[in-house]
C-alpha cells in the first residue's frame, strides 16, 4: 500500500489496499475516509482522471465508508 499524493484541489492523497479492496481518501480539508469494496479499476481511473475530486464525487456513493480520525 503506497500513499499517492494527488494534484487535486479537493483530494490530497489516496492509499489503496488491493488485497482488501479498500481506499483511503485524504481530503485537503483534513477529512480522511476509508471506502470499502473499491475495484482496482476505479482506483486506477482516480489516479489518471483530470479532476480527481469531480470523479470521486460522482461515484463515492456507491461504496460504504467510515470516517477516520
N, CA and C atoms as a LAMMPS dump frame, in Angstrom:
ITEM: TIMESTEP
0
ITEM: NUMBER OF ATOMS
207
ITEM: BOX BOUNDS ff ff ff
-5.0000000000000000e+02 5.0000000000000000e+02
-5.0000000000000000e+02 5.0000000000000000e+02
-5.0000000000000000e+02 5.0000000000000000e+02
ITEM: ATOMS id mol type element x y z
1 1 1 N 0.843 -1.18 0
2 1 2 C 0 0 0
3 1 3 C 0.882 1.235 0
4 2 1 N 0.807 1.975 -1.06
5 2 2 C 1.562 3.215 -1.144
6 2 3 C 0.608 4.394 -1.097
7 3 1 N 0.992 5.386 -0.345
8 3 2 C 0.224 6.631 -0.29
9 3 3 C 0.629 7.452 -1.507
10 4 1 N -0.361 7.833 -2.304
11 4 2 C -0.107 8.58 -3.526
12 4 3 C -0.687 9.979 -3.366
13 5 1 N 0.181 10.974 -3.474
14 5 2 C -0.281 12.367 -3.405
15 5 3 C -0.864 12.759 -4.752
16 6 1 N -1.972 13.496 -4.696
17 6 2 C -2.628 13.937 -5.914
18 6 3 C -2.519 15.45 -6.041
19 7 1 N -2.551 15.921 -7.263
20 7 2 C -2.513 17.354 -7.518
21 7 3 C -3.917 17.939 -7.588
22 8 1 N -4.835 17.32 -6.9
23 8 2 C -6.237 17.725 -6.921
24 8 3 C -6.487 18.869 -5.948
25 9 1 N -7.44 19.718 -6.287
26 9 2 C -7.816 20.802 -5.381
27 9 3 C -8.576 20.266 -4.176
28 10 1 N -9.211 19.11 -4.316
29 10 2 C -10.036 18.554 -3.242
30 10 3 C -9.375 17.399 -2.489
31 11 1 N -8.615 16.56 -3.202
32 11 2 C -8.04 15.352 -2.608
33 11 3 C -6.536 15.499 -2.501
34 12 1 N -6.019 15.346 -1.275
35 12 2 C -4.583 15.48 -1.041
36 12 3 C -3.833 14.201 -1.403
37 13 1 N -4.384 13.049 -0.987
38 13 2 C -3.686 11.78 -1.208
39 13 3 C -4.671 10.623 -1.1
40 14 1 N -4.264 9.49 -1.669
41 14 2 C -5.049 8.258 -1.574
42 14 3 C -4.106 7.098 -1.278
43 15 1 N -4.659 6.093 -0.604
44 15 2 C -3.93 4.854 -0.334
45 15 3 C -4.866 3.706 -0.648
46 16 1 N -4.432 2.808 -1.528
47 16 2 C -5.271 1.69 -1.953
48 16 3 C -4.678 0.377 -1.478
49 17 1 N -5.511 -0.458 -0.866
50 17 2 C -5.114 -1.797 -0.445
51 17 3 C -5.778 -2.785 -1.397
52 18 1 N -5.004 -3.261 -2.343
53 18 2 C -5.515 -4.148 -3.384
54 18 3 C -6.099 -5.436 -2.809
55 19 1 N -5.439 -5.996 -1.814
56 19 2 C -5.895 -7.245 -1.216
57 19 3 C -7.244 -7.132 -0.533
58 20 1 N -7.496 -6.002 0.079
59 20 2 C -8.752 -5.792 0.801
60 20 3 C -9.772 -4.983 -0.001
61 21 1 N -9.318 -4.332 -1.059
62 21 2 C -10.217 -3.503 -1.854
63 21 3 C -10.657 -2.248 -1.125
64 22 1 N -9.78 -1.753 -0.246
65 22 2 C -10.117 -0.534 0.488
66 22 3 C -9.312 0.64 -0.053
67 23 1 N -9.943 1.793 -0.018
68 23 2 C -9.318 3.019 -0.496
69 23 3 C -9.46 4.082 0.582
70 24 1 N -8.334 4.612 1.041
71 24 2 C -8.352 5.722 1.986
72 24 3 C -8.159 7.001 1.181
73 25 1 N -9.087 7.921 1.344
74 25 2 C -9.036 9.2 0.652
75 25 3 C -8.813 10.292 1.693
76 26 1 N -7.752 11.055 1.494
77 26 2 C -7.426 12.173 2.382
78 26 3 C -7.768 13.464 1.646
79 27 1 N -8.736 14.184 2.177
80 27 2 C -9.169 15.416 1.546
81 27 3 C -8.341 16.597 2.051
82 28 1 N -8.247 17.611 1.261
83 28 2 C -7.449 18.787 1.621
84 28 3 C -8.006 19.509 2.842
85 29 1 N -9.3 19.335 3.114
86 29 2 C -9.886 19.983 4.287
87 29 3 C -9.585 19.23 5.582
88 30 1 N -8.811 18.12 5.467
89 30 2 C -8.414 17.347 6.64
90 30 3 C -9.22 16.088 6.869
91 31 1 N -10.33 15.927 6.178
92 31 2 C -11.14 14.719 6.321
93 31 3 C -10.437 13.508 5.737
94 32 1 N -10.554 12.373 6.424
95 32 2 C -9.986 11.109 5.942
96 32 3 C -11.07 10.051 6.022
97 33 1 N -11.264 9.318 4.928
98 33 2 C -12.308 8.308 4.854
99 33 3 C -11.746 7.028 4.252
100 34 1 N -12.224 5.891 4.77
101 34 2 C -11.877 4.589 4.19
102 34 3 C -13.124 4.067 3.482
103 35 1 N -12.978 3.778 2.194
104 35 2 C -14.067 3.244 1.382
105 35 3 C -13.815 1.762 1.145
106 36 1 N -14.886 0.969 1.165
107 36 2 C -14.792 -0.482 1.079
108 36 3 C -15.263 -1.006 -0.277
109 37 1 N -14.688 -2.15 -0.665
110 37 2 C -15.054 -2.859 -1.901
111 37 3 C -14.884 -1.973 -3.138
112 38 1 N -13.772 -1.27 -3.178
113 38 2 C -13.46 -0.408 -4.321
114 38 3 C -12.642 -1.222 -5.325
115 39 1 N -13.146 -1.427 -6.53
116 39 2 C -12.39 -2.187 -7.531
117 39 3 C -11.108 -1.445 -7.929
118 40 1 N -10.085 -2.197 -8.261
119 40 2 C -8.82 -1.583 -8.645
120 40 3 C -8.97 -0.661 -9.85
121 41 1 N -9.861 -0.991 -10.768
122 41 2 C -10.064 -0.156 -11.956
123 41 3 C -10.547 1.242 -11.558
124 42 1 N -11.346 1.329 -10.519
125 42 2 C -11.814 2.632 -10.032
126 42 3 C -10.638 3.421 -9.47
127 43 1 N -9.782 2.742 -8.717
128 43 2 C -8.579 3.389 -8.178
129 43 3 C -7.69 3.902 -9.309
130 44 1 N -7.482 3.09 -10.33
131 44 2 C -6.635 3.493 -11.452
132 44 3 C -7.223 4.699 -12.191
133 45 1 N -8.544 4.707 -12.372
134 45 2 C -9.196 5.849 -13.021
135 45 3 C -9.053 7.107 -12.178
136 46 1 N -9.156 6.96 -10.867
137 46 2 C -8.998 8.099 -9.963
138 46 3 C -7.619 8.729 -10.113
139 47 1 N -6.603 7.894 -10.264
140 47 2 C -5.235 8.4 -10.414
141 47 3 C -5.019 9.108 -11.749
142 48 1 N -5.746 8.69 -12.775
143 48 2 C -5.497 9.197 -14.129
144 48 3 C -6.439 10.313 -14.578
145 49 1 N -7.526 10.51 -13.854
146 49 2 C -8.522 11.486 -14.289
147 49 3 C -8.004 12.915 -14.154
148 50 1 N -8.55 13.795 -14.964
149 50 2 C -8.13 15.197 -14.94
150 50 3 C -8.554 15.89 -13.649
151 51 1 N -9.742 15.534 -13.144
152 51 2 C -10.236 16.127 -11.894
153 51 3 C -10.619 15.006 -10.93
154 52 1 N -9.703 14.669 -10.028
155 52 2 C -9.947 13.577 -9.079
156 52 3 C -11.137 13.876 -8.184
157 53 1 N -11.267 15.126 -7.747
158 53 2 C -12.376 15.494 -6.876
159 53 3 C -13.723 15.319 -7.552
160 54 1 N -13.848 15.782 -8.775
161 54 2 C -15.1 15.653 -9.524
162 54 3 C -15.418 14.187 -9.797
163 55 1 N -14.412 13.416 -10.2
164 55 2 C -14.605 11.987 -10.46
165 55 3 C -15.097 11.291 -9.202
166 56 1 N -14.435 11.542 -8.08
167 56 2 C -14.789 10.853 -6.844
168 56 3 C -16.184 11.255 -6.38
169 57 1 N -16.538 12.514 -6.512
170 57 2 C -17.883 12.96 -6.117
171 57 3 C -18.969 12.247 -6.91
172 58 1 N -18.687 11.899 -8.146
173 58 2 C -19.675 11.216 -8.984
174 58 3 C -19.921 9.77 -8.563
175 59 1 N -18.916 9.112 -7.99
176 59 2 C -19.053 7.674 -7.731
177 59 3 C -18.98 7.267 -6.264
178 60 1 N -18.613 8.161 -5.377
179 60 2 C -18.354 7.772 -3.979
180 60 3 C -19.558 7.168 -3.264
181 61 1 N -20.764 7.521 -3.66
182 61 2 C -21.961 6.995 -3.005
183 61 3 C -22.165 5.501 -3.263
184 62 1 N -21.416 4.932 -4.184
185 62 2 C -21.515 3.503 -4.492
186 62 3 C -20.84 2.639 -3.43
187 63 1 N -20.048 3.259 -2.568
188 63 2 C -19.223 2.495 -1.631
189 63 3 C -19.56 2.828 -0.182
190 64 1 N -19.553 1.786 0.646
191 64 2 C -19.667 2.006 2.081
192 64 3 C -18.362 2.64 2.553
193 65 1 N -18.445 3.42 3.627
194 65 2 C -17.244 4.1 4.095
195 65 3 C -17.288 4.309 5.595
196 66 1 N -16.139 4.653 6.137
197 66 2 C -16.052 5.073 7.532
198 66 3 C -15.114 6.265 7.608
199 67 1 N -15.453 7.194 8.464
200 67 2 C -14.596 8.36 8.689
201 67 3 C -13.466 7.929 9.615
202 68 1 N -12.267 8.368 9.304
203 68 2 C -11.087 8.047 10.101
204 68 3 C -10.659 9.279 10.889
205 69 1 N -10.271 9.049 12.134
206 69 2 C -9.737 10.109 12.99
207 69 3 C -10.342 11.384 12.826
